[in-house]
Amino acid sequence: MLSCIVRAIDTKFGPGVREVLFWKFQEATKLSASDIPKKPDLFVKYMREIFGEGSRSIEKAITEEICEEFDVVVRGEPDFVRAIELARSKKLKEDLTG
């Protein structure tokens, strides 16, 4: 999932935006970038703190990338946290059923 996040941000906004987001997340939480899929709510919190309303376009890009990669659908407004939950659930089901 982290690769989806990186790809979406780098493609649409550039690596500088990703570096700022990851740095802020790591500084504020003492977690690493690899923890973002485990703590998507915290990542969104710091994304909104940095970019305010502009964070919606970043969240939308990431959500779309995750939905495409994991073939999940999030209804309504872009919801990164929900996309992560759905992708994680789908992956777990696939792992369990082989």
N, C-alpha and C positions, 0 to 999 in steps of 0.2 A: 504494500500500500504506500509505503514511503516513496517508492519510485514513481507512483502516480502523482503524488503531491509535488515532487521535484519537477517532473515533466510538465505538469500543468502550469506551475509558477514560472519556470524558466522559459517555456514556450510563449506564454502570453504577456509576461511582465518582466522577464529577465532575471539572471542569476543574482543581481544585486538585491532585488526585492526578497528573494528566497533567503539570502544571507542575513538580511536584517530581521526577517521573521524568525528564522531558526535561532539567531543570536539572542533575540529578545526572549524567546521561549526558554532557551537554555539558561540564560541569566536569571530570569524570574522564577523558574521552577526547579532549577538544578537537575533537570532531566535532559536527555540528549534528543536529537532530532529523531532518532529511531523509536523514541517513545511516543511520538505524535499520534500514530495510529491507536495507541493504547489510551491516550488522553486527549482525544480530539476536542473535547469541550474546553480544555485549557488553551489549546492552540488557537481556537476561535476567539477566546477571550483576549489573548494578546494580539491577535491579528486586528481585532476591532479597536483595541486600545491604540495601536500604532496608526492605522489607516482610517478609522472612523467609518463613515458610510462607504468609503472606497473599498472597504474590506469585502463588501457584498460581491463585487465583481471577481475578487480573488477566490472567495468561497464558491462562487458559481463555477469558475473554471476548474477548481479542484474536484468539486462534486461531479461535474460532467465527466471528467477523466476517470474517476473511480467507477461511476456508473457504466461507462463504456468498457473499461478493463474487466470488471467483474460481472457485467451483464445484469445490473440491478436497476430498479426504477425508483426514484424519489419523487413523490408527487408534491405539487405546490412550489413554494419558494425553495431556492437552493439550500440544502441542509447538509453540510459537510458531515456533521456528527451522525445523522441518520444514514447517510451513504456508507460511512465506515461501519456502522452497526449491521446494515444489510449485507455488505460485502463480507464481513467477518462471519456472519451467520451462514451465508451461502458457502463459503469456503469450508467451514466446520462440517456442514452437511455433506459436502463432496468428499471430505476426508473420511468421514464416518461410513459413507456408503461405498467408497472405493471408486 
